[in-house]
Amino acid sequence: MRAVTCSEFAPIDRLTVEEHPDPTPSAGKVVVAVRAAGVNFVDGLFVQGKYQIKPPLPFTPGGEVAGDVVAVGDSVTGVEIGERVLAMPWLGGFASHVELPAASVVPVPGALSYGQAAALVQSYGTMLFAFTRRMQVQAGEWVLVLGAGGGIGLAAVDVARHLGARVIAAASTADKRAAAMAAGAEATIDYEADDLKARAREIAGGGVDVVVDPVGDRFAEPALRALGWKGRYLVIGFAGGEIPRLPMNQVLLNNRTVVGIDWGAWTLREPGASQALLSELMELAGSGALSPTEPSEYPLDDVVRALTDLQDRKVGGKVVLVP
Ligand SMILES: NC(=O)c1ccc[n+]([C@@H]2O[C@H](COP(=O)([O-])OP(=O)(O)OC[C@H]3O[C@@H](n4cnc5c(N)ncnc54)[C@H](OP(=O)(O)O)[C@@H]3O)[C@@H](O)[C@H]2O)c1
């Protein structure tokens, strides 16, 4: 098997792709031949040692995969060789094969491609958790999504649309704004060129009800100021670089609420509730109620280019590695 290896916390271009013996599954485990591995912003942070959790070295990055079960260990029930599955191993996914607990693999829902399945759970899980567990988006509400052409952004647009909300998509390029429109946004803002607060308030006819912020940095304050009466601000991430400092008077005004979203920690601390959310997500994706966009594909050997393009804001939507 081939696997991406991170031997030191260093710039992304120090990653290597190495050969290892094929895994044979131990009891209770299965081996999945990876057809697509979802690439997330957080993978770049992991390998550079910039994430709050630092895995022991060396390690193979890659938090989500889709593929075919090619071997099952003793005492495995309910998983068959040849089954199309997805899983969230957290690490180890950037490889041709991955050994996983049988209980952690889930059938690929409906007619989703391997790419769509591999790129589904982190971004859609986060947004379904945010919109339905940490607060409740109501039908007809205006939702302003920052970084709307990115992985979290497009998932936010799709889930908000599914819940009946009206979406304003803010993104830096025409391609990313077009992708957000295709995912269900009603209006867009070029937040590099336009006045984010003024345009959002103008489109919503007053303040927006919800801000989804995976970007932070200089966009956070105008987005907070765009919120109307009892508006909710969802803190998702800081892809823009700087963790913003927000004026508290802007939270007090209009009875606004700032809501922290840490989906990963929640899945570990509340596994039962997280499993229920995952089942709900699989049903929504399988029935076509949600429409994840097809990701951009990079060969496994191009892992450095894939992570660099994502980090440099060059790709819209999700990215997958194909071994
Ligand atoms: N809280 C949680 O539970 C959770 C879960 C998953 C991910 N996250 C976090 O959410 C953030 C976004 O993840 P993602 O998967 O959506 O990433 P992504 O696909 O790379 O999208 C991030 C977007 O941020 C925007 N951006 C603005 N300035 C940027 C900069 N300097 N560098 C890179 N991007 C910049 C880009 O859109 P424009 O070019 O349009 O500005 C880009 O499309 C990350 O910080 C990630 O760690 C949090």
The ligand as an SDF file (V2000), in Angstrom:
LIG
                    3D

 48 52  0  0  0  0  0  0  0  0999 V2000
  -15.5720   24.3700   14.0980 N   0  0  0  0  0  0  0  0  0  0  0  0
  -15.6130   23.2160   13.5100 C   0  0  0  0  0  0  0  0  0  0  0  0
  -16.1900   22.2650   14.0430 O   0  0  0  0  0  0  0  0  0  0  0  0
  -14.9640   23.0600   12.1660 C   0  0  0  0  0  0  0  0  0  0  0  0
  -15.1970   21.9390   11.3510 C   0  0  0  0  0  0  0  0  0  0  0  0
  -14.5820   21.8840   10.1020 C   0  0  0  0  0  0  0  0  0  0  0  0
  -13.7580   22.9250    9.6860 C   0  0  0  0  0  0  0  0  0  0  0  0
  -13.5300   23.9860   10.5170 N   0  0  0  0  0  0  0  0  0  0  0  0
  -12.6790   25.1100   10.1270 C   0  0  0  0  0  0  0  0  0  0  0  0
  -13.3620   25.8970    9.1680 O   0  0  0  0  0  0  0  0  0  0  0  0
  -12.4070   26.6050    8.3920 C   0  0  0  0  0  0  0  0  0  0  0  0
  -12.7460   26.4640    6.9170 C   0  0  0  0  0  0  0  0  0  0  0  0
  -12.6430   25.0970    6.5290 O   0  0  0  0  0  0  0  0  0  0  0  0
  -12.9910   24.6750    5.0470 P   0  0  0  0  0  0  0  0  0  0  0  0
  -12.8870   23.1930    4.9930 O   0  0  0  0  0  0  0  0  0  0  0  0
  -14.2200   25.3370    4.5840 O   0  0  0  0  0  0  0  0  0  0  0  0
  -11.7430   25.3050    4.2690 O   0  0  0  0  0  0  0  0  0  0  0  0
  -11.6730   25.7510    2.7360 P   0  0  0  0  0  0  0  0  0  0  0  0
  -12.4610   24.7840    1.8960 O   0  0  0  0  0  0  0  0  0  0  0  0
  -10.2510   25.9540    2.4520 O   0  0  0  0  0  0  0  0  0  0  0  0
  -12.4650   27.1360    2.6940 O   0  0  0  0  0  0  0  0  0  0  0  0
  -12.0380   28.2330    3.4600 C   0  0  0  0  0  0  0  0  0  0  0  0
  -12.4210   29.5060    2.7560 C   0  0  0  0  0  0  0  0  0  0  0  0
  -11.9040   30.5700    3.5250 O   0  0  0  0  0  0  0  0  0  0  0  0
  -11.6760   31.6750    2.6960 C   0  0  0  0  0  0  0  0  0  0  0  0
  -10.4260   32.3870    3.0340 N   0  0  0  0  0  0  0  0  0  0  0  0
  -10.3100   33.6950    3.2940 C   0  0  0  0  0  0  0  0  0  0  0  0
   -9.0550   34.0300    3.5580 N   0  0  0  0  0  0  0  0  0  0  0  0
   -8.3310   32.9150    3.4510 C   0  0  0  0  0  0  0  0  0  0  0  0
   -6.9510   32.6320    3.6060 C   0  0  0  0  0  0  0  0  0  0  0  0
   -6.0660   33.5810    3.9300 N   0  0  0  0  0  0  0  0  0  0  0  0
   -6.5280   31.3740    3.4140 N   0  0  0  0  0  0  0  0  0  0  0  0
   -7.4100   30.3890    3.1230 C   0  0  0  0  0  0  0  0  0  0  0  0
   -8.7540   30.5890    2.9640 N   0  0  0  0  0  0  0  0  0  0  0  0
   -9.1970   31.8540    3.1310 C   0  0  0  0  0  0  0  0  0  0  0  0
  -11.6050   31.1610    1.2620 C   0  0  0  0  0  0  0  0  0  0  0  0
  -12.7320   31.7050    0.5760 O   0  0  0  0  0  0  0  0  0  0  0  0
  -12.5830   33.0860   -0.2280 P   0  0  0  0  0  0  0  0  0  0  0  0
  -11.4100   32.9380   -1.1570 O   0  0  0  0  0  0  0  0  0  0  0  0
  -13.8730   33.1880   -0.9040 O   0  0  0  0  0  0  0  0  0  0  0  0
  -12.3490   34.1330    0.8110 O   0  0  0  0  0  0  0  0  0  0  0  0
  -11.7910   29.6460    1.3780 C   0  0  0  0  0  0  0  0  0  0  0  0
  -12.6160   29.1400    0.3510 O   0  0  0  0  0  0  0  0  0  0  0  0
  -11.0370   26.0570    8.7750 C   0  0  0  0  0  0  0  0  0  0  0  0
  -10.4290   26.9580    9.6840 O   0  0  0  0  0  0  0  0  0  0  0  0
  -11.3610   24.7430    9.4570 C   0  0  0  0  0  0  0  0  0  0  0  0
  -10.3630   24.3780   10.3890 O   0  0  0  0  0  0  0  0  0  0  0  0
  -14.1180   24.0670   11.7360 C   0  0  0  0  0  0  0  0  0  0  0  0
  1  2  1  0
  2  3  2  0
  2  4  1  0
  4  5  1  0
  4 48  2  0
  5  6  2  0
  6  7  1  0
  7  8  2  0
  8  9  1  0
  8 48  1  0
  9 10  1  0
  9 46  1  0
 10 11  1  0
 11 12  1  0
 11 44  1  0
 12 13  1  0
 13 14  1  0
 14 15  2  0
 14 16  1  0
 14 17  1  0
 17 18  1  0
 18 19  2  0
 18 20  1  0
 18 21  1  0
 21 22  1  0
 22 23  1  0
 23 24  1  0
 23 42  1  0
 24 25  1  0
 25 26  1  0
 25 36  1  0
 26 27  1  0
 26 35  1  0
 27 28  2  0
 28 29  1  0
 29 30  1  0
 29 35  2  0
 30 31  1  0
 30 32  2  0
 32 33  1  0
 33 34  2  0
 34 35  1  0
 36 37  1  0
 36 42  1  0
 37 38  1  0
 38 39  2  0
 38 40  1  0
 38 41  1  0
 42 43  1  0
 44 45  1  0
 44 46  1  0
 46 47  1  0
M  CHG  2   8   1  16  -1
M  END
$$$$
